[in-house]
Amino acid sequence: MANSYTQIYLQVVFAVSGRQNLIKQSWKDELYKYMTTVVMNNGHYLLAINGMPDHIHLFFRYRQTETIPKLISEVKTSSSHFIKKRGFTPHAFNWQGGYGAFSYSQSQVSRVINYIERQEVHHRKQSFREEYKSLLESFEIAYRDEYLFDFDDVYRWE
């Protein structure tokens, strides 16, 4: 019997509900380790994870063992429970509905990893809104502003 072979690299971006700045420097590494475990336990290989206080970027080699929506739902649901259980924030914590998923070729892997690792530097020049819309436009994904994440403000990280 023949095997199936794939090489699929995905960057997934999702935000904190209401784009609140709830992910704190003091516990973000613990959150990232937890999310890495969830991704890896589902048979995928995480290449990079980083973000800002209001959003996360995951970059991983995707295996067709489950659907993308199922994986992202599990990552978001379990990490939200993890944050609440650990008491990382006194505020109600939830991820916004929806996400962006963008595919890349093998030749782009290093560039995407570098981009994700440099989120703090990148966001000194560009807001999350600008970044997200730029991704959608560069991948030629049609969208309507009213169905994007809840963008309460446009700001840059100082």
Secondary structure, DSSP 8 states (H G I E B T S, - for coil): -------EEEEEEEEBGGG-----HHHHHHHHHHHHHHHHHTT-EEEEEEEETTEEEEEEEE-TTS-HHHHHHHHHHHHHHHHHHHT--SS---B-S--EEEEE-GGGHHHHHHHHHTHHHHTTTS-HHHHHHHHHHHTT----GGGS----------
